[in-house]
Amino acid sequence: MSSEVSYSTEDRIFIAKNWFLCGENATLLLRKWSATFRNRPKPSRAMLRDLIRKFERFGYVTDDLKGKSGAKETVSSEEVTNTQTVILVHCIGHLIHQI
């Protein structure tokens, strides 16, 4: 039996969005996760790292599903695109602030 936790697309969007809102601070993000999702296990730091790397590289946080098998989409493509735009604006603002 695997102890690996699966996170929905909405969970992953929450993580990516709040990663940048928390100033790329994993501790603050995990505290915010615990406050928002009290009875759910926290994502590991490795999961956070991998998810953010994936978002920065490819611009999305959804699973890489092949064909139409696997989990159904939990949020609309438009909602994902809007969230990605918000995150991108935060990333650009953060990069400009560093310059």
NUTORBA-529151 format. One record per residue: x, y, z of N, C-alpha, C, CB in turn; residue in one letter. Coordinates in steps of 0.001 Angstrom, whole numbers, plus 500000, padded with zeros to 6 digits. Each point is the difference from the previous one (the first is absolute). Glycine has a CB too. Layout:
% NUTORBA-529151
neast->X; nnorth->Y; nup->Z; caeast->X; canorth->Y; caup->Z; ceast->X; cnorth->Y; cup->Z; cbeast->X; cbnorth->Y; cbup->Z; r->a
...
//
This chain:
% NUTORBA-529151
neast->500843; nnorth->498813; nup->500000; caeast->499157; canorth->501187; caup->500000; ceast->500883; cnorth->501243; cup->500000; cbeast->498160; cbnorth->498759; cbup->501222; r->m
neast->501590; nnorth->502146; nup->497887; caeast->500798; canorth->501217; caup->499876; ceast->499485; cnorth->501083; cup->500944; cbeast->500500; cbnorth->499425; cbup->497606; r->s
neast->500426; nnorth->501285; nup->503021; caeast->499612; canorth->501093; caup->500896; ceast->500058; cnorth->501348; cup->499284; cbeast->500849; cbnorth->498676; cbup->501954; r->s
neast->499358; nnorth->501288; nup->496732; caeast->500092; canorth->501233; caup->499218; ceast->498635; cnorth->500674; cup->499913; cbeast->501910; cbnorth->499035; cbup->498673; r->e
neast->498072; nnorth->502264; nup->501563; caeast->498763; canorth->500779; caup->499965; ceast->499836; cnorth->500592; cup->498606; cbeast->500170; cbnorth->500532; cbup->502480; r->v
neast->498614; nnorth->499464; nup->497024; caeast->499704; canorth->500584; caup->498700; ceast->499329; cnorth->501356; cup->500213; cbeast->499765; cbnorth->497698; cbup->498939; r->s
neast->500657; nnorth->503302; nup->500305; caeast->499449; canorth->501343; caup->500127; ceast->499230; cnorth->500357; cup->498739; cbeast->501887; cbnorth->500676; cbup->501527; r->y
neast->496941; nnorth->499924; nup->498649; caeast->499159; canorth->500391; caup->498864; ceast->500627; cnorth->501188; cup->499269; cbeast->497937; cbnorth->499165; cbup->501205; r->s
neast->501518; nnorth->501139; nup->497640; caeast->500465; canorth->501168; caup->499248; ceast->499796; cnorth->501267; cup->500824; cbeast->499461; cbnorth->498846; cbup->497822; r->t
neast->499413; nnorth->501248; nup->502877; caeast->499740; canorth->501173; caup->500849; ceast->501046; cnorth->500112; cup->501109; cbeast->497538; cbnorth->499808; cbup->499504; r->e
neast->502853; nnorth->499054; nup->501095; caeast->501043; canorth->500005; caup->501032; ceast->501319; cnorth->500507; cup->499423; cbeast->498867; cbnorth->498078; cbup->501170; r->d
neast->501470; nnorth->501446; nup->497654; caeast->501264; canorth->500384; caup->499365; ceast->500009; cnorth->501485; cup->499641; cbeast->500235; cbnorth->497669; cbup->499100; r->r
neast->498616; nnorth->502842; nup->500446; caeast->499897; canorth->501434; caup->499705; ceast->500176; cnorth->500795; cup->501286; cbeast->498458; cbnorth->499542; cbup->498047; r->i
neast->500913; nnorth->500005; nup->503040; caeast->500154; canorth->500655; caup->501303; ceast->501479; cnorth->500060; cup->500378; cbeast->497710; cbnorth->499190; cbup->500716; r->f
neast->502993; nnorth->499696; nup->499114; caeast->501420; canorth->499928; caup->500361; ceast->500823; cnorth->500959; cup->499146; cbeast->499703; cbnorth->497601; cbup->500693; r->i
neast->500122; nnorth->502343; nup->497982; caeast->500798; canorth->500856; caup->499110; ceast->499724; cnorth->501478; cup->500253; cbeast->499986; cbnorth->498184; cbup->498280; r->a
neast->498751; nnorth->502169; nup->501836; caeast->499630; canorth->501405; caup->500223; ceast->500572; cnorth->500507; cup->501318; cbeast->497896; cbnorth->499658; cbup->498673; r->k
neast->501929; nnorth->499564; nup->502381; caeast->500445; canorth->500442; caup->501316; ceast->501507; cnorth->499906; cup->500186; cbeast->497811; cbnorth->499289; cbup->500873; r->n
neast->502866; nnorth->499916; nup->498309; caeast->501463; canorth->499961; caup->500028; ceast->500547; cnorth->501402; cup->499710; cbeast->500004; cbnorth->497561; cbup->499254; r->w
neast->499450; nnorth->503082; nup->499736; caeast->500471; canorth->501330; caup->499638; ceast->499465; cnorth->501064; cup->500952; cbeast->500129; cbnorth->499265; cbup->497622; r->f
neast->498635; nnorth->500564; nup->502855; caeast->499435; canorth->500955; caup->500958; ceast->500737; cnorth->499959; cup->501336; cbeast->497776; cbnorth->499756; cbup->498882; r->l
neast->502799; nnorth->499092; nup->501452; caeast->500748; canorth->499845; caup->501260; ceast->501483; cnorth->500307; cup->499804; cbeast->498347; cbnorth->498265; cbup->500749; r->c
neast->501996; nnorth->502364; nup->498158; caeast->501393; canorth->500384; caup->499763; ceast->500920; cnorth->498816; cup->499792; cbeast->499583; cbnorth->501999; cbup->501353; r->g
neast->499898; nnorth->496922; nup->498036; caeast->500769; canorth->498787; caup->499728; ceast->500543; cnorth->499376; cup->501282; cbeast->500606; cbnorth->500934; cbup->497766; r->e
neast->498617; nnorth->499161; nup->503309; caeast->500385; canorth->499473; caup->501310; ceast->499156; cnorth->498761; cup->500297; cbeast->500664; cbnorth->502321; cbup->500823; r->n
neast->499992; nnorth->496514; nup->499183; caeast->499281; canorth->498737; caup->500198; ceast->499341; cnorth->499926; cup->501372; cbeast->501608; cbnorth->498898; cbup->498451; r->a
neast->499048; nnorth->501612; nup->502576; caeast->499437; canorth->499949; caup->501351; ceast->498697; cnorth->500786; cup->500074; cbeast->502309; cbnorth->499761; cbup->500950; r->t
neast->497686; nnorth->501451; nup->498497; caeast->498777; canorth->500807; caup->499996; ceast->498897; cnorth->499331; cup->499183; cbeast->501389; cbnorth->502070; cbup->500260; r->l
neast->498981; nnorth->497358; nup->498612; caeast->499015; canorth->499313; caup->499164; ceast->499381; cnorth->498821; cup->500745; cbeast->501266; cbnorth->500697; cbup->497948; r->l
neast->499553; nnorth->498510; nup->502731; caeast->499480; canorth->498844; caup->500732; ceast->499115; cnorth->500432; cup->501168; cbeast->502038; cbnorth->498701; cbup->499343; r->l
neast->498285; nnorth->502423; nup->501288; caeast->499134; canorth->500530; caup->501062; ceast->498653; cnorth->500428; cup->499428; cbeast->502025; cbnorth->500763; cbup->501286; r->r
neast->498017; nnorth->499892; nup->497549; caeast->498758; canorth->500432; caup->499357; ceast->499174; cnorth->498783; cup->499581; cbeast->501128; cbnorth->502115; cbup->499191; r->k
neast->499536; nnorth->496848; nup->500303; caeast->499318; canorth->498757; caup->499638; ceast->499294; cnorth->499420; cup->501230; cbeast->501714; cbnorth->499549; cbup->498181; r->w
neast->499005; nnorth->500366; nup->502941; caeast->499432; canorth->499432; caup->501227; ceast->498814; cnorth->500809; cup->500499; cbeast->502248; cbnorth->499114; cbup->500588; r->s
neast->497823; nnorth->502203; nup->499283; caeast->498900; canorth->500855; caup->500445; ceast->498782; cnorth->499856; cup->499084; cbeast->501670; cbnorth->501611; cbup->500963; r->a
neast->498574; nnorth->498169; nup->497753; caeast->498913; canorth->499892; caup->499028; ceast->499398; cnorth->498594; cup->499968; cbeast->501104; cbnorth->501784; cbup->498646; r->t
neast->499756; nnorth->497212; nup->501401; caeast->499568; canorth->498600; caup->499904; ceast->500387; cnorth->499276; cup->501289; cbeast->500251; cbnorth->500017; cbup->497463; r->f
neast->499035; nnorth->500236; nup->503600; caeast->500360; canorth->499514; caup->501336; ceast->500144; cnorth->498486; cup->500116; cbeast->498837; cbnorth->501969; cbup->500857; r->r
neast->500323; nnorth->497276; nup->498493; caeast->500007; canorth->498549; caup->500175; ceast->500645; cnorth->499251; cup->498841; cbeast->497954; cbnorth->500258; cbup->501343; r->n
neast->502859; nnorth->500435; nup->497892; caeast->500653; canorth->499354; caup->498860; ceast->501501; cnorth->500013; cup->500200; cbeast->498124; cbnorth->500687; cbup->498474; r->r
neast->502555; nnorth->498264; nup->501085; caeast->501453; canorth->499949; caup->500172; ceast->500693; cnorth->501093; cup->499188; cbeast->499842; cbnorth->497531; cbup->500403; r->p
neast->501225; nnorth->503015; nup->500178; caeast->500776; canorth->501034; caup->499305; ceast->500793; cnorth->499362; cup->498862; cbeast->500162; cbnorth->501376; cbup->502124; r->k
neast->500012; nnorth->499362; nup->496793; caeast->500886; canorth->499509; caup->498942; ceast->501445; cnorth->500013; cup->500497; cbeast->498411; cbnorth->500849; cbup->498213; r->p
neast->502387; nnorth->498238; nup->501290; caeast->501411; canorth->499969; caup->500388; ceast->500747; cnorth->501135; cup->499302; cbeast->499894; cbnorth->497491; cbup->500349; r->s
neast->501253; nnorth->502851; nup->500194; caeast->500823; canorth->501039; caup->499368; ceast->500456; cnorth->499553; cup->498608; cbeast->500772; cbnorth->500780; cbup->502277; r->r
neast->499484; nnorth->497928; nup->497565; caeast->500398; canorth->499479; caup->498687; ceast->498862; cnorth->500164; cup->498993; cbeast->501548; cbnorth->498348; cbup->501112; r->a
neast->497211; nnorth->501415; nup->499332; caeast->498842; canorth->500175; caup->499117; ceast->499868; cnorth->501466; cup->499604; cbeast->498832; cbnorth->498039; cbup->501085; r->m
neast->501339; nnorth->502861; nup->499900; caeast->499938; canorth->501437; caup->499707; ceast->501050; cnorth->500367; cup->498952; cbeast->499163; cbnorth->500469; cbup->502341; r->l
neast->502068; nnorth->499082; nup->497891; caeast->501106; canorth->500309; caup->499086; ceast->499692; cnorth->499506; cup->498591; cbeast->501619; cbnorth->499865; cbup->501915; r->r
neast->497936; nnorth->498882; nup->497984; caeast->499725; canorth->499417; caup->498687; ceast->498843; cnorth->500701; cup->499297; cbeast->500851; cbnorth->497816; cbup->500842; r->d
neast->498106; nnorth->502514; nup->499910; caeast->498836; canorth->500672; caup->499413; ceast->500367; cnorth->501393; cup->499489; cbeast->498497; cbnorth->498707; cbup->501541; r->l
neast->502265; nnorth->502044; nup->499244; caeast->500394; canorth->501353; caup->499588; ceast->500942; cnorth->499936; cup->498803; cbeast->499731; cbnorth->500818; cbup->502366; r->i
neast->501205; nnorth->498237; nup->497639; caeast->500886; canorth->499836; caup->498837; ceast->499190; cnorth->499705; cup->498740; cbeast->501831; cbnorth->499163; cbup->501511; r->r
neast->497178; nnorth->499954; nup->498636; caeast->499149; canorth->499657; caup->498859; ceast->499253; cnorth->501237; cup->499509; cbeast->499746; cbnorth->497645; cbup->500871; r->k
neast->499698; nnorth->503134; nup->500062; caeast->499262; canorth->501199; caup->499602; ceast->500922; cnorth->500998; cup->499307; cbeast->498414; cbnorth->499655; cbup->501914; r->f
neast->502769; nnorth->500571; nup->498644; caeast->500924; canorth->500972; caup->499406; ceast->500484; cnorth->499536; cup->498628; cbeast->500719; cbnorth->500695; cbup->502302; r->e
neast->499424; nnorth->498001; nup->497524; caeast->500498; canorth->499488; caup->498729; ceast->498916; cnorth->499920; cup->498922; cbeast->501691; cbnorth->498717; cbup->501284; r->r
neast->497116; nnorth->500782; nup->499111; caeast->498964; canorth->499725; caup->499006; ceast->498791; cnorth->500926; cup->500070; cbeast->500750; cbnorth->497673; cbup->500079; r->f
neast->499064; nnorth->503026; nup->501051; caeast->498876; canorth->500919; caup->500123; ceast->498700; cnorth->499362; cup->500436; cbeast->501086; cbnorth->501313; cbup->498284; r->g
neast->498965; nnorth->497446; nup->502198; caeast->498788; canorth->499351; caup->500508; ceast->500349; cnorth->499089; cup->501173; cbeast->498948; cbnorth->500103; cbup->497707; r->y
neast->500026; nnorth->499530; nup->503058; caeast->500219; canorth->499160; caup->501182; ceast->499180; cnorth->498711; cup->499954; cbeast->500476; cbnorth->502068; cbup->501308; r->v
neast->498808; nnorth->497706; nup->497599; caeast->499165; canorth->498810; caup->499901; ceast->500847; cnorth->498756; cup->499768; cbeast->498130; cbnorth->501402; cbup->499108; r->t
neast->501265; nnorth->497433; nup->501146; caeast->500685; canorth->498735; caup->499744; ceast->500233; cnorth->499831; cup->498513; cbeast->498961; cbnorth->498984; cbup->502041; r->d
neast->502061; nnorth->500272; nup->497631; caeast->500275; canorth->499674; caup->498606; ceast->499261; cnorth->498706; cup->499664; cbeast->502282; cbnorth->501153; cbup->500074; r->d
neast->496432; nnorth->498968; nup->499634; caeast->499188; canorth->498827; caup->499688; ceast->500088; cnorth->499704; cup->498510; cbeast->498438; cbnorth->500512; cbup->501919; r->l
neast->501549; nnorth->498206; nup->497748; caeast->500041; canorth->499596; caup->498599; ceast->498603; cnorth->499589; cup->499577; cbeast->502412; cbnorth->499253; cbup->500195; r->k
neast->497153; nnorth->501231; nup->498679; caeast->498676; canorth->499651; caup->499510; ceast->498909; cnorth->500527; cup->500907; cbeast->500962; cbnorth->497979; cbup->498952; r->g
neast->497932; nnorth->501301; nup->501107; caeast->498875; canorth->500426; caup->500823; ceast->499881; cnorth->499152; cup->501253; cbeast->498828; cbnorth->500783; cbup->497953; r->k
neast->502178; nnorth->498423; nup->502341; caeast->499949; canorth->499182; caup->501204; ceast->500460; cnorth->500830; cup->501194; cbeast->500413; cbnorth->497899; cbup->498650; r->s
neast->499304; nnorth->501618; nup->502536; caeast->500457; canorth->500688; caup->501200; ceast->498950; cnorth->500912; cup->500583; cbeast->502281; cbnorth->499875; cbup->499119; r->g
neast->498166; nnorth->500980; nup->501763; caeast->499095; canorth->500882; caup->500740; ceast->499339; cnorth->501013; cup->499073; cbeast->501418; cbnorth->499715; cbup->502043; r->a
neast->497363; nnorth->500610; nup->498270; caeast->499270; canorth->501019; caup->499253; ceast->500502; cnorth->501382; cup->500408; cbeast->497967; cbnorth->498495; cbup->499834; r->k
neast->501916; nnorth->502460; nup->499252; caeast->500384; canorth->501379; caup->500285; ceast->499039; cnorth->500571; cup->501040; cbeast->500957; cbnorth->500295; cbup->497662; r->e
neast->499594; nnorth->500364; nup->503374; caeast->499153; canorth->500512; caup->501076; ceast->499690; cnorth->501479; cup->499862; cbeast->500966; cbnorth->498274; cbup->501462; r->t
neast->499761; nnorth->502434; nup->497715; caeast->499733; canorth->501417; caup->499767; ceast->500029; cnorth->500251; cup->498502; cbeast->501007; cbnorth->500655; cbup->502239; r->v
neast->498339; nnorth->500403; nup->497330; caeast->499938; canorth->500292; caup->498572; ceast->501341; cnorth->500503; cup->499490; cbeast->497566; cbnorth->500526; cbup->500222; r->s
neast->502673; nnorth->499277; nup->498502; caeast->501236; canorth->500484; caup->499384; ceast->500115; cnorth->501510; cup->500137; cbeast->499944; cbnorth->498089; cbup->498384; r->s
neast->498930; nnorth->502613; nup->501515; caeast->500007; canorth->501461; caup->500134; ceast->500448; cnorth->500401; cup->501404; cbeast->498151; cbnorth->500183; cbup->498293; r->e
neast->501371; nnorth->499104; nup->502726; caeast->500390; canorth->500313; caup->501373; ceast->501491; cnorth->499749; cup->500210; cbeast->497686; cbnorth->499419; cbup->500786; r->e
neast->502826; nnorth->499490; nup->498656; caeast->501428; canorth->499699; caup->500106; ceast->500804; cnorth->501090; cup->499303; cbeast->499519; cbnorth->497520; cbup->500086; r->v
neast->500064; nnorth->502887; nup->498714; caeast->500696; canorth->501050; caup->499254; ceast->499997; cnorth->501310; cup->500772; cbeast->499358; cbnorth->498890; cbup->497852; r->t
neast->499505; nnorth->501473; nup->502739; caeast->499927; canorth->501231; caup->500787; ceast->500932; cnorth->499939; cup->501197; cbeast->497634; cbnorth->500314; cbup->499269; r->n
neast->502422; nnorth->498551; nup->501405; caeast->500882; canorth->499846; caup->501156; ceast->501457; cnorth->500060; cup->499565; cbeast->498259; cbnorth->498614; cbup->501165; r->t
neast->502071; nnorth->500745; nup->497720; caeast->501370; canorth->500050; caup->499496; ceast->500398; cnorth->501433; cup->499672; cbeast->499754; cbnorth->497674; cbup->499086; r->q
neast->499325; nnorth->503113; nup->500383; caeast->500272; canorth->501405; caup->499691; ceast->500303; cnorth->500777; cup->501273; cbeast->498507; cbnorth->499857; cbup->497988; r->t
neast->500704; nnorth->499917; nup->503061; caeast->500230; canorth->500674; caup->501281; ceast->501368; cnorth->499624; cup->500554; cbeast->497524; cbnorth->500014; cbup->500462; r->v
neast->502811; nnorth->498703; nup->499489; caeast->501295; canorth->499543; caup->500508; ceast->501126; cnorth->500599; cup->499172; cbeast->498957; cbnorth->497861; cbup->500812; r->i
neast->500886; nnorth->502175; nup->497870; caeast->501017; canorth->500569; caup->499128; ceast->500236; cnorth->501469; cup->500319; cbeast->499361; cbnorth->498370; cbup->498220; r->l
neast->499578; nnorth->502384; nup->502018; caeast->500129; canorth->501415; caup->500359; ceast->500781; cnorth->500140; cup->501305; cbeast->497824; cbnorth->500523; cbup->498826; r->v
neast->501896; nnorth->498601; nup->502155; caeast->500746; canorth->500034; caup->501260; ceast->501476; cnorth->499673; cup->499773; cbeast->497914; cbnorth->499340; cbup->501235; r->h
neast->502363; nnorth->499678; nup->497893; caeast->501389; canorth->499635; caup->499694; ceast->500743; cnorth->501175; cup->499372; cbeast->499302; cbnorth->497606; cbup->499684; r->c
neast->500065; nnorth->503030; nup->499354; caeast->500631; canorth->501136; caup->499322; ceast->500241; cnorth->501130; cup->500990; cbeast->498884; cbnorth->499364; cbup->497833; r->i
neast->500121; nnorth->500915; nup->503014; caeast->500169; canorth->501035; caup->501021; ceast->501141; cnorth->499678; cup->500939; cbeast->497580; cbnorth->500500; cbup->499852; r->g
neast->502537; nnorth->498217; nup->500524; caeast->501078; canorth->499573; caup->500894; ceast->501357; cnorth->500176; cup->499318; cbeast->498444; cbnorth->498352; cbup->501111; r->h
neast->501645; nnorth->501271; nup->497610; caeast->501260; canorth->500144; caup->499271; ceast->500384; cnorth->501466; cup->499836; cbeast->499514; cbnorth->497866; cbup->498794; r->l
neast->499515; nnorth->502991; nup->500911; caeast->500270; canorth->501430; caup->499854; ceast->500468; cnorth->500578; cup->501327; cbeast->498276; cbnorth->500171; cbup->498174; r->i
neast->501115; nnorth->499388; nup->502912; caeast->500380; canorth->500489; caup->501329; ceast->501444; cnorth->499618; cup->500333; cbeast->497600; cbnorth->499821; cbup->500738; r->h
neast->502860; nnorth->499010; nup->498775; caeast->501367; canorth->499547; caup->500257; ceast->501030; cnorth->500820; cup->499232; cbeast->499109; cbnorth->497713; cbup->500405; r->q
neast->500471; nnorth->502888; nup->498491; caeast->500934; canorth->500774; caup->499163; ceast->500211; cnorth->501306; cup->500622; cbeast->499288; cbnorth->498869; cbup->497951; r->i
//
